[in-house]
């Protein structure tokens, strides 16, 4: 029997920034893998490597966006960084609660809500992602690279 995916990629999710769209697809694929394994009856504890992979990949994705936003001088970069830190902390807390309460659906609810919030966040940041030149370092007026 086919089991539905938790999150299905839709064209409206596209940010028209290839690296960001590719990472978004990978995050959704990993979330859907977690969902699939839970539907198959696997214990949440046995899925902790998948959860850790997901946390690592979300951090990797945020760091990619952060690097691009830094290179385009995004004015709300500090807030973006704080949002990222808060998300990862909250995700880890949700995972711990889900593990101890034996309620893995809490993780899936959190991830689905996070995905919707992340897409909403992109309404603000995507214009800056489009200004990206393809380099994480800016060149100042004297031609020296900045970090």
C-alpha positions, 0 to 999 in steps of 0.5 A: 500500500502506498503511503502519502508523503508528509510534504510534497514539493510544489512549484510554488516552493521554488525560490528560483535560486538553484542551490536553495531549491535543491537544498529545500528538496533534500530537506523535504525528502529527509522529512518524508523519509522520517515520516515513511519510517514512522508509518512503517512502525519503526521506533523513534529511537531507531530513527535518531540517526535520521533526525540527526541528519535532518538537524545537520542538513537544516543547519547546513541549509541555514549556513548556506542562506546565511553566507549568501545573505551576508554577501548581499549585506542583508540588513536583518542578518543578525535576526536571521542568525538568531532565528536559526539558532532558536530553531535548532534549539527548539527542534532538539527540545521537541525531539527529546520530548518526543523520544521520552513521551514516545510521541514521534508525531510531535517531531513531524508536526514541528517540521511541517510547521517549520517548513511553512514558517521557512517558506514565509521567511523566504518572502523577506530573504529571497530578493536578497538571495537573487542579488547573490553574485555566486561568491560568499566573499565581497570585494571592497573598493580597494579590491581586497576580499572581506570575510 
